[in-house]
Amino acid sequence: MGKQTFLAFSHYKMCTRHQCSLVCIFLEDVLQQTYLLPL
């Protein structure tokens, strides 16, 4: 879980840096839902 989360976050940061719009918007939505869930 931790490794998968780290990879997803790394991909999100890399994607944001290169500004690939649709994929980033989708990833941002998914990651926000993931990280904003109370643990």
C-alpha positions in Angstrom: 0.0 0.0 0.0 2.7 2.5 1.0 4.8 1.7 -2.1 1.8 1.9 -4.4 0.8 5.3 -2.8 4.4 6.6 -3.2 4.5 5.5 -6.9 1.1 7.2 -7.5 2.2 10.4 -5.8 5.5 10.4 -7.8 3.7 9.8 -11.0 1.3 12.7 -10.1 4.2 15.0 -9.4 6.0 14.1 -12.6 2.8 14.4 -14.6 2.1 17.9 -13.1 5.6 18.9 -13.9 5.1 18.0 -17.6 1.5 19.4 -17.5 -0.3 16.6 -19.3 -3.8 18.0 -18.7 -6.4 15.2 -18.8 -4.4 12.6 -17.1 -3.3 15.0 -14.4 -6.8 16.2 -13.7 -7.9 12.5 -13.4 -4.9 11.6 -11.2 -5.5 14.7 -9.0 -9.1 13.8 -8.4 -8.2 10.2 -7.5 -5.3 11.2 -5.3 -7.3 13.9 -3.5 -10.0 11.4 -2.7 -7.3 8.9 -1.5 -5.3 11.4 0.7 -8.3 13.3 2.1 -9.9 10.1 3.4 -9.6 10.0 7.2 -7.3 7.2 8.2 
